[in-house]
């Protein structure tokens, strides 16, 4: 390994052959790659013969090296590699071309937006976003109406990544697309744009017939922010799909509007434990006496996971000693650990004494570690 490093630092192209013989050894592959990158950055032309191989693994490897060297000398070979049978090579070549920053690459990379493999499509979106100065936004807005759903989906994703504000209306219209994957991509794009118009479209997507769209739109409203999303998200709490309810609850916690406290408390009797746990977490974020009282009541839950969640959700409130200390003796080790973690937020002399007593008799290693961290932080 030392020899590999030194050969790279010496930047002697005579080392290329011997180095390449070692790239298949898993323990050495990163060192070999680093050495070739050193050589390539000094003498990029010396690596060109290494691209001319029928060995697909070598082709993958040298293409990955080319991404880091990013020499304009590699443009022609990387563009050719966009047509390789190996999807990994196609994806890596696209990223490599985008690192060279040659706008000519936009056209050939665009063809990969309809590639049979999703990971290649994703690489093409990333590559094109790196070349955004060479992109005609109107062209990709037009692709939202293409017959190929893969192209429609990836055009939407790209418009979001490059924050093409002029595309909001077209993306909003695409929320009616018949393909679910396209609509999901549109929601993701609209959440990236973060304008008043895009927020209105996200709210409209909360009524989509597909629960995945509703859930994604709900989460997006949490990331976008703004009071206009509160009421629509509260209405979504009655959705029949568990994931949709969880997404709406999570976003209400993120948005931080106390008007959501009462609706979230009403979710605590929900039949789905994950919904209940998420509601408790959001109540902890929103705070207030009403939220604290509701969370305190959940400490009596028969479900140990919900008890643990209630304990952790109360960590944002002060004066918890009397509430949480009894859980140092809970038969569930994870609950004891959660109690220690929360008590450590504002430890008093009383809590320190009780936690110290617990350490003397505690056998569970995870709880003992939590106790050690409790005193270490002090």
N, C-alpha and C positions, 0 to 999 in steps of 0.2 A: 504493500500500500504506500509505503514511503517512496519507493522507486517510481510508482505511478504518479504521485504528486510532484516529485522532482522533475520527471520527464515533461509533465504539463507546464511547470514553471519555466523550464528551459526553452519551451516553445520550439522544439526541434522536430521538424516534420518527419525525420527518419524514425521517430517513435510511433508513428501512426499505425503501422502494420502490427507491431508487437502489442500495442495497446488494444487494438481492435480484437485481438485474439482472446482478450480477457473479459469482454463485455458480457459474455453469457454466464459468468460466475456471479451469482446473486450478491455475494458479500462484497464484490468489487465494482459492480456496475456503476454506482454513483461516483466512485473515485475515477473510473475510466472516463465517464461522461465529463466530469469536471476538468480532467486533463485535456480532453479533446476540445473543450470550450476555450481553455487557455490558448491552445495552439490555433484554433480557428479564429479567435479574435485578433491574433497577431498576423496570421497568414491564412485568411479565409479560403483562398483559392486552393490551398493544399488539401482541403477536405473534399473537394469536388469529386475526385475519383472514387471516394467511399460511397457515394450515392449510386454508383453504377454497379448494382449487385442484384442477383435474383433471389437472394436470401431475404425473406420478408422480415425476419427478426432483426437483421442488420439494418434493413431499410427503416424499420420503426425506430431503431436506436439512433441512427445518424440523423433522422428527421427531427428527433427530440433535441439533439445537439444543435441542429440548425436553428431551432426556435430561440435558443439562448444566444447564439452568435449573431443572428439577425443581420447577416450581410446581404447587400443588394446583389452580390454575385450568385446567390442561391435562388433568385427570383424564378428563373426559367425552370429549374429542376423541381422546385416546389409547386409551381403551377402545373407541371406535368404530373406530379404526384397526386394532384386533386382527382385524377382519373384512375388511381390505383385500385386494385380489387380489395385491398386490405382497408377496412374502414378506419382503423386506428391511424394508418398512414395518411388517409385523406383528411381526417380531423386535425392531426398534428400539422400537416402541411398548410392547412387553412390558417391556423394560429400563427405559424411561421411567417406566412406571407403578410399577415396583418402587422407583425412586429417590424417588418421591413418598411412599412408605411408607404408602399407604392400603390397609388390609387387605381392603377390598372388591374389590381387584384380583385376589385369589387365585382366585376362581371363574372369571372370564373368561379369565385367563391359563392356567388349568389345561386349558382346551380346546385350547390350542396344543401340549400334550404329544402329541397325535395328529396334528399337522400333517403334510401330505404332504412337507414339506421338513425335512431333518435339522437344518439350521442354525437354523430357527425353533424346532424342538423344544429344541435346546440353549439358545437364548435363553430359552425358557420355564422350563427347569430353573434357569438362573442367576437369572432374575427371581423365581421362587418361593423360591429359597434366600435372597434378599434380604428376602423377606416371611415368613420362617420363623415369626415370632410369630403369624401368622394361619393357620398350617397345622395341620390336624388329622392327626397322624401315623397314627392308626388308619385314616383314610380312604385314605391312600396305601399303607398296608400291604395294604388290601383290593384296591387296584388291581393288586397283584402277581398276582392271579388273574383279571384282566380278559381278555376274549376278544381284545382288540386287543394284539398284541405290542409296538407302539410305546408304548402307555400302560404296559404292564408294564415295559418297558425303562427308560423315563424316570422312572417311579415309583421303581424301584430306584436309579437314579442320584441322584435327589433325596434319598432316605432316607440315602444315603451322604454327600452334600454337607452336609446339616444334622446329620449325626452322630446319627441317631435310634437310640440304643442298644436301645430296646425292639423294634426291627425285626429284630434279628440272627437270631432263630429263623425268622422268615418269609422272610428273605433266604436263609437256608440251605436251606429247603425249595425256594425258587425256583431253586436250582442244578440242579434236575431239569427245568427248563422245556425244552420241545421246541425253542424258538427260540434259536439260537446268540447272536444279538445281545443277547437278554435275559440269558443266562447270563454273557456278557462284562460287562454292566452290573452284574450282581450281584457278580461278582468285584471290580470297581472299588469298589462300595459297601462290601463287606466289608473291603477294604484300608483304607478311610477310617475305619472304626469302631475298629479296633485293640483289640479285646478278646480275651480267651482263647478265647471261644466263636467269634468271627469267624475267628480264626487256625485253629481246628480245621476250620472249613468250607473255608477256603482250601486246607488240606492235602488235604482230601477231593477238591477240584476238580482236584488234580494227576493224577487218574486219569480225567478226562473224556475221552470219545472224540474230541473235537475238539482238534487241536493248538493252536489259538489260545487256547482256554480254559486248557490246560495251561501254555502259555507265560506268559499273563497272570497266572495264579495263582502261578507260580514267581517272577515279578518282584515281585508283591505281597508275597510272603513276605520278600523282601529289604527292602522298605520298612517292613514291619511290625516286623521284628526278632524276636529270641527264639530260644533254642537248640532249641526243638521243631521248627523247620523244617529243621534241618541234615540229619538222616537222610533225610527224604522227598526233599529236593532232591538228595542224593547218589544216591539210587535213580533219580532222573529223568535222571541223566547217561547212562544207557543207552537213553534214548528214541530212537525211530527218526527223529524229526523234528529237523532241524538247529536250527531256531529255538527249539524247546523246550530243547535241550541248552544253547544259548547263554544262554537266560534263566536256567536253573538255575545255570550257571557264574557268571553275573554276580551273582546274589543271594548265592551262597556267598562271593564276594569281599566283598560289602557287609556280610554278617553277621560276617565277621572271625574265625571259629572255625578255629583251626589244625588241627582234626580233618579239615578239608576239603582239606588240602594234598596228601596222598597220592592221593585220588580225582581231584584236578585235574591232578596230574602224569600220571596215567594217561590223561588226555584229550589230551595233547600229540601222540600219533600219529594223532589223528582225521583222517579223510579230508577234512573240511571246514576250509578255512583260517580262516574266521571263528570257528569253534569253538575252534581252536587259539589264535588271537590273543586271544580273550576269556579263555581259560584262563590264558594268560601274564599278562594284565592283573590277573586275580584273584589269581594267585600273588604278584605284586608287592605287592598290597595286604595279603596274609596274612603275608608275610615269613617269616623263619627260614632256617636253613642249608639245609634240604632244598629249599625253594623257590628259593633263590639258585642252588644247584647245577643244578637242572633248567633254570632260565632261562639260565644260563651255557652249558649244552649247546646251547640253541636258537640261540646266536650263530653256530653253524656251519651253520644251515639254508640250503638252496639257494634258498629263497624270500626275496627281498629284503624283502618286506613283513613277513614273520615275523621276519627279523633286526632290522628297525627296531622292531618291537613288543617284541622281547626286550631291546633296548637301553633303550627307554623304561621297560619294566617293572622293570629293574634299578635305576632311579634312586632307589628307596626304600632301597637298600642302600649302605653306605659302602665306601671303598677300591676304587674302580672303575677307577682310572687304567690299570693294565696290561691290563684286559679291554677297555676302550673305546677307548683311544688308537689302536689299529690301524685302527679304522673311520673315522678322519679321512682315510684314503687310499682309502676304498671308492669304486669306480667309480660308485656310485649317489648322486646329489646329496642325495636325501632321507635316506639313511642317514648321510651326513656331517653333515647338519644335525641329525639326531637325536643323534648322538654329541656334538656341540658342546653341545646343550641339556642333556644328561645330565651331561657333564663340568663344566658351569657350576654344578651344584648345590653342589659343594664343591671349587672350583678350587684346585689346588696350583700351586707355581711351575713344575713340570714341565708341567702341562697348559696353563698360560698361555703358556709358551714354544712349545709345539707348535701351539697354536691360532693364535698370532701368525705362525708360519712359514706356516701354511696360508693365511692372509689374503693373503700376498704373491703366491701363485700361483693362488689360487682365482678362477675365472671366473664361476661360477654366482651370479646376484644373490641368490637365496634363501639360499644358504649364506653369502655375504658379509654379508647382513643378520643372520643368526644369530650370526656372529662379532662383529659390531658390538654386538649385544645382550649377548653374553657379556662383553665388556669394559665395557660401559655399566653392567651390574649390579654388576660389581666396584667 
